[in-house]
């Protein structure tokens, strides 16, 4: 059954009338844009598959902690914090970041490569609002995934230690590293999005974000140490500061501290390192905003 068409009797042409446009404030436009981004993200099957993998790996954290139990059958809070943060000293970047990388670059690549960005811009009243919503939803998603992973990992550790008959660590000392880990993952999601927007190529962005923290920045830091007056610059490189934000070297035992310091690659104090990493994230996000506003999409 066809709905009746409303016409204005005062209009001699008898054409259908359209509702009068209603002005939408910037705050309401941003809220709608965030809701749009979340619906798009949650509607993808790949999102829930990745979250399921994250949950499964988080539950295996207890097994990792059992491997670090020393001869008196105790485990330190530092070992638990490292396990919850997916062993950042071993991988240079937490393993969880690879899953968040996929979630963060998807909406941008879909908009710019598939040619649907024009629809998005019209729906949310501007490119700036669309980009801000993507960053906000990405940041919240990355932080929420990290928080849920940390919670599941902590429960897994507690159960594993109880079953093994080992005493529980000082959980109050695990809280601060976990909070830094959650903040790190929120920044990481924004970094991934900003880089994907600037490069406009998801594959290149993924390769850069994987290889630069693992190899590129390490090589750059080594080269800077050989240049006169630039040896200390390596401490301020983005992911060196990010590793120092995740790992408080001063909390390690004296025997383990040199090895931990060499893997972190930065002598910055944890609060300073957190500030540097957040500033780098803001700079990349600003570059992404500039690129998102000025570049057109491919396709129709």
PELIN-V373623 format. One record per helix or strand of 2 or more residues. SS is the DSSP state (h for helix, s for strand). FROM is the first residue (numbers start at 1). LEN is the number of residues. If there is no record, write none. Layout:
# PELIN-V373623
SS_FROM_LEN, SS_FROM_LEN
This chain:
# PELIN-V373623
h_26_17, h_45_15, h_61_6, h_77_8, h_88_4, h_96_19, h_117_8, h_127_38, h_171_29, h_202_24, h_231_6, h_238_9, h_249_3, h_254_11, h_270_25
